[in-house]
Amino acid sequence: MLKFTFMKKITFIYILCSCIISVFSGCGLYAQECFPKEKLLSHITALTDFGERPEWSNDGKMVYFIDKAGGDLWSVDIRTGKTSRITNPDDRPPGHGFYRIACLVNGDLLLCCGAERHRLYFQVLDKSFKKPPVTIEGGGWDDGGEGCDEGPAVSRKSMKIAWTTPGQLQIYSGDISYKNGKPAIINKKLLVDYRDIVTVDGEKFGTAIESQDWRPPKEDELIFSQYNTIWIIVERNKPTAVAPDHRKNAATESNPEIDNNSGGCEVLGININTGRIINYSKAPDIYDEPEGIFPDGKYTLVECNKHQPQGKTGTIDIYKLKLDGSGDSKRLTFFADEKGYRASNPVVNRSGNMIAFSGSRANMDAGQGCGLFLFDLKKFEKTEKSRK
């Protein structure tokens, strides 16, 4: 047996602890708990061993993500796998954290911050990452300013955004502008309102909605989710507040985390010039939530459970939905075929050749993940062709 001096023992223990910590601290090592490594197909690789809600940088070299719901913003270099923490808890109020990230066309990051994911406010982080995030002029929902429920839709060619107000009952559009270095939202316009019950192909929708993506290349259409879930109304003492809802389960508090999204979800698109709405998924009893749109605008990625609809959102995987109104879709991931796992929150890079997505355990809350993965579309398509 080796005999260590006291100092050598200390050094050995330090090195051992460092190695153990590195395995669990996001150093690009594989997280077995997120999905069995031996089950990964050749076109899918593990990128991080922690994190959720990925977002591509404009140049496609980095993926931004949240370490946990209400946590901090990180980045990972897709070539080296090196992760870097970007934000600091000291730069925001106690109990507040980040839930969503969106990369603006100018390289700045639009962040959704707050104490819980259905009642957030906007902040903008300068692309230099040398300054703390700045809250949008006017403050958040509770300050009488803009509130955000879940994440915004961000243009790939302008500073235009769309967002859902707390309660998931209205969707607005606007532009991010800077006044003396402070970000603000201008040109605000109401796009979708739950009170104007949406009717598509004879089917009426009057429930929760959520902005997702501006459809390229024209970006005159907003892709959004229409959930078969009736949320509790979110009120505030302001003239422009959402009007009270007299339905049986209406109240004056924020949404509770109860069996939400347990029913279906449709992929809808609204033309911002004509107001025409199209149902692209056409599967009311299936969960189809749009996530990342392709740069040509012909397809969008969706979280879908039609392979195991009885599992609700605990069995979702990633599908590619054709945006032609046919409802045609193709399954891309098969994480849910392994009991206890699922894949979620996919986003496509600007070149349209790579997808970043979250691995997740089936019992996690909606949107939560335990690591990021990369899906190489070129490798996938090559493999598909070889099978034919």
N, C-alpha and C positions, 0 to 999 in steps of 0.2 A: 504494500500500500504506500502511496506517495505521501511524503511528509511535507506539509506546507508550513511556512512561517506564518505568523499572524497576518502580515501585510499581504502575503500571497493569497491567503484564504479570503481576505477582504476583496482583493482584486478578482479572484475567481468568482465569488458570489456576485459581485457587481456585473461581471461579464455575463454570467448565467441569467441574472435578472433582466439585463438589457435584451438578451436574446428572446426571453419569454415575452417581454413587453412588446418587442418588435413584431411578434407573430400576431398580436391582437391589436396593434395600433395603426393599421392601415399602411403597411409598407409594401403593398402589392402582392403579398402572399395570399394563397388561396384559402377561402373560408369554407370549410367543409360543411358547416351548419347551414349555408345558404343554398347549396345544391351539391349532390355527390359529384366529385371531380371526374370519376370514371364514366359518368353518364353524359358528359358534355360532348356534343358533336364537334367535328373538326373546324367548323366555321364560327364556333363560339368560344371565346376565351375569357377567363376571369381577369378583371381589371383592378378591383380593390376588394379588400376583405371587410369593408364596412361602408355604410352610407346609403343614400337614397336620392330620388328626384334629380337625375342627371340632366345637364344642359350643355350643349356643345359650344365651344368658343367659335367665333366667326371664322377663324382660319382652320378649324378642325384639328388643331394640335393638342388641345386640352379639353377635358370634360370637367365642368363645374358640378358640384353636388353638395348636399346637406349631410352632415354626419349623422343626424337624427332629427326627428320632428321637433321643431323648436330649438334647434342647435345652431351650429356655426357653418359658415361657408368654407368649402375646401375646393382644391383643384387637383387633377391628376393628369400627368403627361402620358398620353396614350402610347408613346414610343418606349419610354423608360419605366412607366408604372410608378414614378415618384409622386407622392402626394404632398400637398402643402396646405397648411391652414391659412385662410385669408382674413377672417374676421375675428374679433375679440369680444367676449362677453361684457367687458368693461365699457364698451362703446354703445351700450343700449340699456334700457331700464331693466331692473331686476325682474326675473320671471319671463322676460320677452326673448324670443329667438326667431330664427328664420325657418320658413316652411317651403318657400318656392324661390327659384332663380330664373331670370330670363335675360338673355344677352341682347342688348340693344344694338342697332345697326352701327352706332358710333363706338362700340366696344365697351361702354359703361354697362354695369349690371343693374337690372331692375329687381329689387328684392321685396318679398312679402314678409313682413315682420309682425310679431304680436305675441300675445299670451296663449292663443289657441287658433287653430287653422281655419276656422270659419269666421274669424273677426280680426282681420289683419289690416295693416297699413303699408303704404308704399315707401320704400327708401331707394335711393340711387347710390351706387358705389362707383366712384371714379375708376376708370380702367387702369390707372397707375397703381391702385391698391395701396397707396401711401397715405390716404385720408380715410377717416371713418365714414360709414354710410350716412347720407343726409336724407332726412324725411321730406317727402313731397310737401310743397307749400300748402298751408291750410291744415296740416296734420291729418290724423286718421279719422275713422268713423266716429269714435267717441268724442272727438274734438270738434265735430261738425264738418270735417273734411271728407276725403275719399276713403272708403273702406273696400277691402278686397276679400272675397271668399274663395279660397283655393288660389289658383294661379292665373296670370293674365295671358292673353294672346299678344305676341309681339311681331311687328312687321320685319321682314328681311331686307327692306329697301327704304324705309323711312322711319320716323320716330312715332309712328302710329301704334296704339295699343288698344286692346279691348279687355274689359274686366267685369267680373260678377260681384255685385254688392252683397254684403252679409245677409244670409238667408237664402241665397241662390235663387232670387226672384226677379232680378233685373240685370241686364247686360248693357254696359255703356262702352262707347269708343271715345278716344281723345288722342292728343299728341303730347309727348313729353317735350317740354321746352325748358330753357335755362334763363333765369332772370338774375343777373349779378352773381352767377355761379350757383344759384339755388334752383333745384328742379321744381317744375310745376306742370300741371296738366291743363292744357288749353283745348279749345274746340270740342268740348264735351257734348256728346249726343247719345240719347237713349236709343238702343237698337232693338232689344227684346224686353218685353214686360210680361210677367206671368198673368197680369190682370187682363191683357189682351190675349185670351186663350188661343194658342197656336193650333191651327187646323191644317193638317197635311194629308192629302189623299183621303179625305173624309174622316180621318182620325183626329180626335181632339186631345191636346196636351195642355195641362194647366198646373204642372208641378215643377220641381226643381230644375234649374238650368245652370250651365257652366260654360264660359268661353274657353276655347281651346286653341285654334290656329287661324290666322289669315291664310286664305288659299292662294298659293302662287299660280301663275306669275302676275296676274292683274291685281290680286289682293282686294277685289271688290266683293268678296264673299267671306263671311265669317263661319267657320266650322265650330259647332258647339254641341254640348251634351244635353239631352233631355231625359232626365231620370224619372222612373215611375215611382217617385217618392215624394210625399207631401211634407215639406219642412215646416217647422214652427217659425212663425214670422219674427223677424228682427225689427224692433221699433226703436226710435229715438225721438227726442223732443225737437223736431226740426220740420219746417213746412214741407220740405221735399222728401220727407220720410215715406217709406212704403206704407200704403194705406192699410188699416187693420183688416184682417181676414176673419170672416165670420164662420168659417168652417169649424167643425167640431173640435179639431185638435189645435186650433190656433192659440197663440199666447204671445206674451211680450218679452220674450227672452231669447237668447241665442240658441242655435241648434244643439241638441244633445247628441252624444255619440251612441245612438241606439241602432241596431240592425239596419243601418242606412244602406242604400243601394242594394237592398235585398231582392228587389224585383228586376225589371228590365231597364235597359238604357239604350236610347236611339242616337244615331249620329245624324245631326241635322246641319243644314247650311242656310244662311240667310244672305241674300243679295242686298248690300247696303244701299244700292241705288233704287231698286224696285220694291224691296221688302218681301220678295218672293222667298218662300222657305221650301227646301227639298229634304225629303227623308232618304238618306243614303244607305242605311243599314236594313231597314224594312224587316225588323225582327223584334216586335214589341215584348216578347216574353224572354228574350235573350239579353244578356248584359253585353253591350257593345259601347265602350267608352273611347272616343277618339283621343289620341295622345300626340304622336309626332307625325307631321305631314311631310310628304316627299317634296323636294324642291321643284318638281315639274307640276305639282298640284293634281296629279292623276290618281294618287293613292294617299291614304292615311293609315297609320298604324293604329290599331285599337286593342284595348284590353277586352278579351272576349271569353265567355265561358260555355259556348255552345257545344263543346265536347263533353262537358260535365255541368249542365245548367243547374242541377240539384245542389251543387256546391256553392252557389251564389258567387260572391267575389273571392272566396277562398280557393277557387279552382281556375282563376283566370290565367290565360296565356296570351301571347302576342300574335295577332293576325294582321294581314295586309288587306285593307278594304278598298275596293275600286270605287272611285267617286263619280260614277256615271248613273246612279240611281237604280242599278240592277240588284244591289245587295250582295254581289259576289265578293267573297273573301277567301283568303288562303292562310292556313295556320303556319306560323314561322317557328314558334318555340313549343317545347313539349315538357316543360318543367312540371306541370300539373299531373303528368302521367306518373310521376313519382309521388307517392302519398306524402302530404305535408308540405309541398313546395308549390310555388307559382312564380310567374314572371310578370313584371309590370313596368309602367312609366317609361315606355320606349320613346326615344327621340332620334331623328335622322340628321346626319351632318349635312352641311351645305352642298357637298358634292353628291350626295345621295348614294354613297357606296358603303356606309357604315352606320350601324345602329348602336346606341348605348342604352342599356336598360338596367333595371334593378332586379336582383334576385330577392325572393321574399319567402318567408314561411307562411303557410296557409292561415295560421291563427293570428297573424299580425293585423293591426289596424290598417284601414285603407291607405295606400300610399307608402307605408313603412317598408323599409328594405334592410337587408343585412350585407349588401355588397353589390358592386357594379360589374356588368359584363359587356363585352363587345361582340357584335354580330356582324361578320364580314359578308356583305351582300354579294360581292363578286365571287367569293369562294362558294357561297351557297348556290348561286345560279349555275356555276360550273358543275357542281355536284349534281344538281337537278338535271342538267342537260345530259350528263353521263349516264344517268339512270334511264333515260328515254331511248 
